[in-house]
């Protein structure tokens, strides 16, 4: 039977989670054949062994790529190893610490895409789960299943849930993904730029169904490193934020300004984050940044205000709460082998 969907899964030190990711794919009930290409980026735990065991039991579905050297740390795009092997008409994504919880996910999404050639990609709502697998909320950008226009998707600022559907919920056509420029990323982030590029090919469809689980704060993940950098490495956090601003400008230029009005709020939001990080109260009080401050969380507004007007109080609080943590991280870095120091700061995989 011809392969209809290729599921691409990236893994790095995901031993506690990878089996659940694979099982969620194997549980899919479909009228078509699918494959799962699993790329392990030289994990130092038992992730490769677990992948190999599943591949031996399901050789017709699971295609492993087990790297001997970490490709991400060398600046290589791990998807460049998977995409040439993809045989499906469609690409579905599921990173190694996420998983699907609806056995009909693929069937629902493929059925819609088959009947709507004008749709460039579809996505679904997701549960947010912690490292232990407990449901702690929802990643729910869709209140009711419907079509989303290109301008609607591109205009969604990072404070809007629509800007951040779970990657594990996305399905698109392989040919459309292959047509996207490979250098369009926001730093190490590729899922948001991919959605922008796909919107140049048609509309999007959002399922209100909760069909996958998005795991947050996995050690070394994008969410965990972002939270850590915000607290302990403001320079790195600023560089990460600037990468998004650079992407928006490049996308605006690439599209000849067609989406300029939709892109500007994204840029303004990122500039606001920089002002907030520096607690530049004079700049924050100006429009349009004041509106972002007013919509920000109470906790972050309080931190910004204290940092701007009573910095000694905030410094005292952080010293009392995070002092031991800062020392522990410094100790871990100082005692790490030289070859691991780059990875300790920059090269953990995902999100």
HUZICOR-V912913 format. One record per residue. N is the residue number from 1. RES is the residue in one letter. SS is DSSP state (hx for helix, st for strand, lp for the rest). PSI is psi in radians with two decimals (NA if undefined). Layout:
n=N res=RES ss=SS psi=PSI
n=N res=RES ss=SS psi=PSI
This chain:
n=1 res=X ss=lp psi=2.41
n=2 res=X ss=lp psi=2.38
n=3 res=X ss=st psi=2.23
n=4 res=X ss=st psi=-0.63
n=5 res=X ss=st psi=2.35
n=6 res=X ss=st psi=2.07
n=7 res=X ss=st psi=2.14
n=8 res=X ss=st psi=2.17
n=9 res=X ss=st psi=2.18
n=10 res=X ss=st psi=2.47
n=11 res=X ss=st psi=2.46
n=12 res=X ss=lp psi=1.96
n=13 res=X ss=lp psi=0.84
n=14 res=X ss=lp psi=0.52
n=15 res=X ss=lp psi=-0.71
n=16 res=X ss=lp psi=-0.23
n=17 res=X ss=lp psi=-0.42
n=18 res=X ss=hx psi=-0.60
n=19 res=X ss=hx psi=-0.71
n=20 res=X ss=hx psi=-0.65
n=21 res=X ss=hx psi=-0.78
n=22 res=X ss=hx psi=-0.76
n=23 res=X ss=hx psi=-0.63
n=24 res=X ss=hx psi=-0.56
n=25 res=X ss=hx psi=-0.78
n=26 res=X ss=hx psi=-0.46
n=27 res=X ss=lp psi=-0.08
n=28 res=X ss=lp psi=2.30
n=29 res=X ss=lp psi=1.90
n=30 res=X ss=lp psi=2.79
n=31 res=X ss=lp psi=0.11
n=32 res=X ss=lp psi=2.91
n=33 res=X ss=st psi=2.58
n=34 res=X ss=st psi=2.84
n=35 res=X ss=st psi=2.80
n=36 res=X ss=st psi=2.00
n=37 res=X ss=st psi=2.02
n=38 res=X ss=st psi=2.08
n=39 res=X ss=st psi=2.03
n=40 res=X ss=st psi=2.20
n=41 res=X ss=lp psi=1.04
n=42 res=X ss=lp psi=0.90
n=43 res=X ss=lp psi=2.59
n=44 res=X ss=lp psi=0.02
n=45 res=X ss=lp psi=-2.72
n=46 res=X ss=lp psi=0.21
n=47 res=X ss=hx psi=-0.85
n=48 res=X ss=hx psi=-0.68
n=49 res=X ss=hx psi=-0.72
n=50 res=X ss=hx psi=-0.75
n=51 res=X ss=hx psi=-0.76
n=52 res=X ss=hx psi=-0.72
n=53 res=X ss=hx psi=-0.76
n=54 res=X ss=hx psi=-0.68
n=55 res=X ss=hx psi=-0.61
n=56 res=X ss=hx psi=-0.61
n=57 res=X ss=hx psi=-0.46
n=58 res=X ss=lp psi=1.07
n=59 res=X ss=lp psi=-0.38
n=60 res=X ss=lp psi=-0.27
n=61 res=X ss=lp psi=-0.84
n=62 res=X ss=st psi=2.16
n=63 res=X ss=st psi=1.83
n=64 res=X ss=st psi=2.53
n=65 res=X ss=st psi=1.92
n=66 res=X ss=st psi=1.82
n=67 res=X ss=lp psi=2.54
n=68 res=X ss=lp psi=-0.42
n=69 res=X ss=lp psi=2.50
n=70 res=X ss=lp psi=2.06
n=71 res=X ss=lp psi=-0.63
n=72 res=X ss=hx psi=-0.72
n=73 res=X ss=hx psi=-0.32
n=74 res=X ss=hx psi=0.10
n=75 res=X ss=lp psi=0.23
n=76 res=X ss=lp psi=2.43
n=77 res=X ss=lp psi=2.03
n=78 res=X ss=lp psi=-0.43
n=79 res=X ss=hx psi=-0.35
n=80 res=X ss=hx psi=-0.32
n=81 res=X ss=hx psi=-0.45
n=82 res=X ss=hx psi=-0.76
n=83 res=X ss=hx psi=-0.69
n=84 res=X ss=hx psi=-0.35
n=85 res=X ss=hx psi=-0.21
n=86 res=X ss=lp psi=2.19
n=87 res=X ss=lp psi=-0.13
n=88 res=X ss=lp psi=2.73
n=89 res=X ss=lp psi=-0.48
n=90 res=X ss=st psi=2.69
n=91 res=X ss=st psi=2.24
n=92 res=X ss=st psi=2.58
n=93 res=X ss=st psi=2.47
n=94 res=X ss=lp psi=1.79
n=95 res=X ss=lp psi=2.80
n=96 res=X ss=lp psi=-0.27
n=97 res=X ss=lp psi=0.06
n=98 res=X ss=lp psi=3.04
n=99 res=X ss=st psi=2.79
n=100 res=X ss=st psi=2.44
n=101 res=X ss=lp psi=0.02
n=102 res=X ss=lp psi=2.00
n=103 res=X ss=lp psi=-0.16
n=104 res=X ss=lp psi=0.16
n=105 res=X ss=hx psi=-0.96
n=106 res=X ss=hx psi=-0.73
n=107 res=X ss=hx psi=-0.79
n=108 res=X ss=hx psi=-0.81
n=109 res=X ss=hx psi=-0.75
n=110 res=X ss=hx psi=-0.72
n=111 res=X ss=hx psi=-0.77
n=112 res=X ss=hx psi=-0.82
n=113 res=X ss=hx psi=-0.64
n=114 res=X ss=hx psi=-0.60
n=115 res=X ss=hx psi=-0.08
n=116 res=X ss=lp psi=1.40
n=117 res=X ss=lp psi=-0.30
n=118 res=X ss=lp psi=-0.16
n=119 res=X ss=st psi=2.22
n=120 res=X ss=st psi=-0.51
n=121 res=X ss=st psi=2.79
n=122 res=X ss=st psi=2.80
n=123 res=X ss=st psi=2.97
n=124 res=X ss=st psi=2.94
n=125 res=X ss=st psi=2.83
n=126 res=X ss=st psi=2.68
n=127 res=X ss=st psi=2.50
n=128 res=X ss=st psi=2.21
n=129 res=X ss=st psi=2.70
n=130 res=X ss=lp psi=-3.04
n=131 res=X ss=lp psi=-0.56
n=132 res=X ss=lp psi=-0.12
n=133 res=X ss=lp psi=0.12
n=134 res=X ss=lp psi=2.36
n=135 res=X ss=st psi=2.14
n=136 res=X ss=st psi=0.03
n=137 res=X ss=st psi=-2.84
n=138 res=X ss=st psi=2.48
n=139 res=X ss=st psi=1.54
n=140 res=X ss=lp psi=1.48
n=141 res=X ss=lp psi=-0.13
n=142 res=X ss=lp psi=2.04
n=143 res=X ss=lp psi=-0.52
n=144 res=X ss=lp psi=2.32
n=145 res=X ss=lp psi=2.23
n=146 res=X ss=st psi=3.04
n=147 res=X ss=st psi=2.47
n=148 res=X ss=st psi=2.36
n=149 res=X ss=lp psi=2.89
n=150 res=X ss=hx psi=-0.78
n=151 res=X ss=hx psi=-0.57
n=152 res=X ss=hx psi=-0.74
n=153 res=X ss=hx psi=-0.80
n=154 res=X ss=hx psi=-0.52
n=155 res=X ss=hx psi=-0.22
n=156 res=X ss=lp psi=1.95
n=157 res=X ss=lp psi=2.84
n=158 res=X ss=lp psi=-0.31
n=159 res=X ss=lp psi=0.02
n=160 res=X ss=lp psi=2.21
n=161 res=X ss=hx psi=-0.46
n=162 res=X ss=hx psi=-0.40
n=163 res=X ss=hx psi=-0.26
n=164 res=X ss=hx psi=1.06
n=165 res=X ss=lp psi=2.65
n=166 res=X ss=lp psi=2.31
n=167 res=X ss=hx psi=-0.61
n=168 res=X ss=hx psi=-0.17
n=169 res=X ss=hx psi=0.01
n=170 res=X ss=lp psi=2.43
n=171 res=X ss=st psi=2.33
n=172 res=X ss=st psi=3.00
n=173 res=X ss=st psi=2.41
n=174 res=X ss=hx psi=-0.76
n=175 res=X ss=hx psi=-0.62
n=176 res=X ss=hx psi=-0.72
n=177 res=X ss=hx psi=-0.71
n=178 res=X ss=hx psi=-0.51
n=179 res=X ss=hx psi=-0.27
n=180 res=X ss=lp psi=2.39
n=181 res=X ss=lp psi=2.33
n=182 res=X ss=lp psi=-0.30
n=183 res=X ss=lp psi=0.09
n=184 res=X ss=lp psi=1.56
n=185 res=X ss=lp psi=2.83
n=186 res=X ss=st psi=1.45
n=187 res=X ss=lp psi=-2.12
n=188 res=X ss=lp psi=-0.03
n=189 res=X ss=st psi=2.19
n=190 res=X ss=lp psi=-0.30
n=191 res=X ss=hx psi=-0.75
n=192 res=X ss=hx psi=-0.85
n=193 res=X ss=hx psi=-0.62
n=194 res=X ss=hx psi=-0.77
n=195 res=X ss=hx psi=-0.69
n=196 res=X ss=hx psi=-0.80
n=197 res=X ss=hx psi=-0.66
n=198 res=X ss=hx psi=-0.52
n=199 res=X ss=lp psi=-0.22
n=200 res=X ss=lp psi=-0.12
n=201 res=X ss=lp psi=-0.10
n=202 res=X ss=lp psi=-2.80
n=203 res=X ss=st psi=-3.07
n=204 res=X ss=st psi=2.74
n=205 res=X ss=st psi=2.25
n=206 res=X ss=st psi=2.20
n=207 res=X ss=st psi=2.29
n=208 res=X ss=st psi=-0.23
n=209 res=X ss=st psi=2.44
n=210 res=X ss=st psi=1.74
n=211 res=X ss=st psi=-0.04
n=212 res=X ss=st psi=2.99
n=213 res=X ss=st psi=2.22
n=214 res=X ss=st psi=2.01
n=215 res=X ss=st psi=2.23
n=216 res=X ss=lp psi=2.72
n=217 res=X ss=lp psi=0.48
n=218 res=X ss=lp psi=2.35
n=219 res=X ss=lp psi=2.19
n=220 res=X ss=lp psi=-0.08
n=221 res=X ss=lp psi=2.96
n=222 res=X ss=hx psi=-0.72
n=223 res=X ss=hx psi=-0.73
n=224 res=X ss=hx psi=-0.74
n=225 res=X ss=hx psi=-0.63
n=226 res=X ss=hx psi=-0.75
n=227 res=X ss=hx psi=-0.69
n=228 res=X ss=hx psi=-0.75
n=229 res=X ss=hx psi=-0.65
n=230 res=X ss=hx psi=-0.57
n=231 res=X ss=hx psi=-0.69
n=232 res=X ss=hx psi=-0.18
n=233 res=X ss=lp psi=1.30
n=234 res=X ss=hx psi=-0.52
n=235 res=X ss=hx psi=-0.81
n=236 res=X ss=hx psi=-0.70
n=237 res=X ss=hx psi=-0.70
n=238 res=X ss=hx psi=-0.69
n=239 res=X ss=hx psi=-0.71
n=240 res=X ss=hx psi=-0.76
n=241 res=X ss=hx psi=-0.71
n=242 res=X ss=hx psi=-0.55
n=243 res=X ss=hx psi=-0.63
n=244 res=X ss=hx psi=-0.76
n=245 res=X ss=hx psi=-0.76
n=246 res=X ss=hx psi=-0.72
n=247 res=X ss=hx psi=-0.79
n=248 res=X ss=hx psi=-0.72
n=249 res=X ss=hx psi=-0.72
n=250 res=X ss=hx psi=-0.69
n=251 res=X ss=hx psi=-0.70
n=252 res=X ss=hx psi=-0.74
n=253 res=X ss=hx psi=-0.72
n=254 res=X ss=hx psi=-0.61
n=255 res=X ss=lp psi=0.23
n=256 res=X ss=lp psi=0.61
n=257 res=X ss=lp psi=0.17
n=258 res=X ss=lp psi=-0.62
n=259 res=X ss=lp psi=0.44
n=260 res=X ss=hx psi=-0.77
n=261 res=X ss=hx psi=-0.59
n=262 res=X ss=hx psi=-0.56
n=263 res=X ss=hx psi=-0.62
n=264 res=X ss=hx psi=-0.76
n=265 res=X ss=hx psi=-0.58
n=266 res=X ss=hx psi=-0.78
n=267 res=X ss=hx psi=-0.77
n=268 res=X ss=hx psi=-0.67
n=269 res=X ss=hx psi=-0.75
n=270 res=X ss=hx psi=-0.64
n=271 res=X ss=hx psi=-0.70
n=272 res=X ss=hx psi=-0.74
n=273 res=X ss=hx psi=-0.62
n=274 res=X ss=hx psi=-0.78
n=275 res=X ss=hx psi=-0.69
n=276 res=X ss=hx psi=-0.69
n=277 res=X ss=hx psi=-0.64
n=278 res=X ss=hx psi=-0.07
n=279 res=X ss=lp psi=0.78
n=280 res=X ss=lp psi=1.50
n=281 res=X ss=hx psi=-0.64
n=282 res=X ss=hx psi=-0.75
n=283 res=X ss=hx psi=-0.71
n=284 res=X ss=hx psi=-0.58
n=285 res=X ss=lp psi=-0.20
n=286 res=X ss=lp psi=2.68
n=287 res=X ss=lp psi=2.52
n=288 res=X ss=lp psi=0.10
n=289 res=X ss=hx psi=-0.47
n=290 res=X ss=hx psi=-0.61
n=291 res=X ss=hx psi=-0.58
n=292 res=X ss=hx psi=-0.68
n=293 res=X ss=hx psi=-0.75
n=294 res=X ss=hx psi=-0.50
n=295 res=X ss=hx psi=-0.14
n=296 res=X ss=lp psi=2.92
n=297 res=X ss=lp psi=2.69
n=298 res=X ss=hx psi=-0.71
n=299 res=X ss=hx psi=-0.82
n=300 res=X ss=hx psi=-0.62
n=301 res=X ss=hx psi=-0.71
n=302 res=X ss=hx psi=-0.74
n=303 res=X ss=hx psi=-0.77
n=304 res=X ss=hx psi=-0.78
n=305 res=X ss=hx psi=-0.79
n=306 res=X ss=hx psi=-0.73
n=307 res=X ss=hx psi=-0.62
n=308 res=X ss=hx psi=-0.66
n=309 res=X ss=hx psi=-0.53
n=310 res=X ss=lp psi=1.08
n=311 res=X ss=hx psi=-0.53
n=312 res=X ss=hx psi=-0.58
n=313 res=X ss=hx psi=-0.72
n=314 res=X ss=hx psi=-0.69
n=315 res=X ss=hx psi=-0.72
n=316 res=X ss=hx psi=-0.77
n=317 res=X ss=hx psi=-0.81
n=318 res=X ss=hx psi=-0.61
n=319 res=X ss=hx psi=-0.71
n=320 res=X ss=hx psi=-0.67
n=321 res=X ss=hx psi=-0.73
n=322 res=X ss=hx psi=-0.07
n=323 res=X ss=hx psi=-0.93
n=324 res=X ss=hx psi=-0.60
n=325 res=X ss=hx psi=-0.75
n=326 res=X ss=hx psi=-0.76
n=327 res=X ss=hx psi=-0.69
n=328 res=X ss=hx psi=-0.75
n=329 res=X ss=hx psi=-0.68
n=330 res=X ss=hx psi=-0.71
n=331 res=X ss=hx psi=-0.76
n=332 res=X ss=hx psi=-0.70
n=333 res=X ss=hx psi=-0.74
n=334 res=X ss=hx psi=-0.57
n=335 res=X ss=hx psi=-0.06
n=336 res=X ss=lp psi=2.56
n=337 res=X ss=lp psi=2.57
n=338 res=X ss=hx psi=-0.66
n=339 res=X ss=hx psi=-0.36
n=340 res=X ss=hx psi=-0.21
n=341 res=X ss=hx psi=-0.66
n=342 res=X ss=hx psi=-0.76
n=343 res=X ss=hx psi=-0.61
n=344 res=X ss=hx psi=-0.67
n=345 res=X ss=hx psi=-0.64
n=346 res=X ss=hx psi=-0.30
n=347 res=X ss=lp psi=0.28
n=348 res=X ss=lp psi=2.59
n=349 res=X ss=lp psi=2.64
n=350 res=X ss=lp psi=2.77
n=351 res=X ss=lp psi=NA
